[in-house]
Amino acid sequence: MKMNLVVAASALALASLPTAAAAQHEHMPGMTMPPPPQPEQPKPAPTAAQHEHMPGMTMPPPPQPEPPEAPSKRAHDSPMADMAAPSAPHAGHQMEMGGALGPYSMARESSGTAWQPDNSQHSGLHAMSGDWTLMAHGVLNLVYDHQSGARGDDKLFASGMLMGMARRPLGNGTLQLKAMVSPDPLMGKSGYPLLLASGETANGSDRLIDRQHPHDLFMELSASVAQNLGPKSSVFLYAGLPGEPAFGPPAFMHREAIMDSPEAPISHHWLDSTHISFGVLTGGIVLDRVKLEISRFNGREPDQHRWNLETGPLDSTAIRLSWNPTRELALQGSWGRFEDPEQLEPGVDQTRWSASLLYAREVAPGWKLAGTLAWGRKTVEHHNDDAYVAEASLKHRGWTLFGRGEITENRELLDVDEHGPAFQVGKVSLGAVRDFRIGENWSIGAGGLFALNFVPDGMAALYGGNNPTGAMAFVRLKLE
């Protein structure tokens, strides 16, 4: 009995020792004697990781009880493995909203039904009203423009856009309504000076050459309905008056690589001039990261009445295949047949091809890089004229650096009734803008750009040399 009392007292004393004492014993490599014997009591067995790091142990660890359910292999994968899920949060987002046209991230959707990289910037003012999700964003630029040489000019003008969106669940998919307006008609019928630009008329009688036409007040009034076929597939229908058919990359003012520039591209009428088409009906299918769509639309360019809505037959066709192989990339290839597109060229049809690659990635904490590579071909009266575009931007802490390089084969730079010879011309522009936050959803910015144009010898006399220049200074107000 006396021996039992001694053993019990010793066990009680050992059990009350602080854990630090056990840790101290484990870290005294000079000790050769084992610790005092412990009374038998239940205690957790060492984990596999602890057992692997006890090289002095020659005996296997105590047997483990069978868990109710073995952990899946995915539990040991990198936490980044779920980043590709359509609604998974990722860097810069606490939660992604779903897309309007399918079960993927809302960030993938750009102008019309076009896709951009899933990593693209997607800013806006969001609110909820019952089942409706509401969103608004916009930008207003005040620009002073100077274009040099004999064909140049100066002008102060306003540009930009304001977009509103409303969406709600419908069946097992989504109903979305969009409206977008622009102050561009305030420029007047002459648009603004832009060397080597051409396309459309703004007064109904004269071609705009070395000038960018104003866009219509109504840039988009559209509705779309999508129904999911499965966890990664859907079908959709999109209609707009005006709207954007399934041709080309997103419109230039929506491409992240160049959206901060107030300057339109001289390749506009090869790639994305269809972003305002007065009558569009598009149907498509989404299969995970691939989208196939076809549009019937009114192929005529907007007329000189920039404040109204127009109607016309859906006489033109476009087909586009899009693929987002990763979160950083968006690729598309498209074809379009345009019936009687130019108001001043009745009866002259066009065929266009386009291919593009858009890129967006956070290359370092706080540094966002975006890029565009695009090609377009315009076939008019058996003439094939190409355009090539490269765009890039780098954003960091309110600063944005942006640039664009372009080459076009243009038959419209001579003021003649019929298409003249094709002149290969080019342009490089570089700029920067600094934004300052002035409220929870408002910022104001100031910036500028410089452009160098490249004119062949055959046109140098018209432009006052081979390298006329252009420059813009601007301030802007953003709702985001």
Buried (B, 14 or more C-beta within 10 A) or exposed (E): EEEEEEEEEEBEEBEEEEEEEEEEEEEEEEEEEEEEEEEEEEEEEBEEEEEEEEEEEEEEBEEEEEEEEEEEEEEEEEEEEEEEBBEBEBEEBEEBBBBBBBBBBBBBBBBBBBBBBBBBBBEBBEEEEEEEBBBBBBBBBBBBBBBBBEBBBEBEBBBBBBBBBBBBEEEEBBBBBBBBBBBBBEBBBBBBBBBBBBBBBBEEEEBBBBBBBBBBBBBBBBBBBBBBBEEBBBBBBBBBBBBBBBBBBBBBBBBBBBBBBBBBBBBBBBBBBBBBBBBBBBBBBBEBBBBBBBBBBBBBBBBBEBEEEBEBEBBBBBBBBBBBEEBBBBBBBBBBBBBBBBBEBEEBBBEBBBBBBBBBBBEEEEEBBBBBBBBBBBBBEEEEBBBBBBBBBBBBEEEBBBBBBBBBBBBBBBEEEEBEEBBEBBBBBBBBBEBEEEEEBEBBBEBBBEBBBBBEEEBBEBBBBEEBBBBBBBBBBBBB
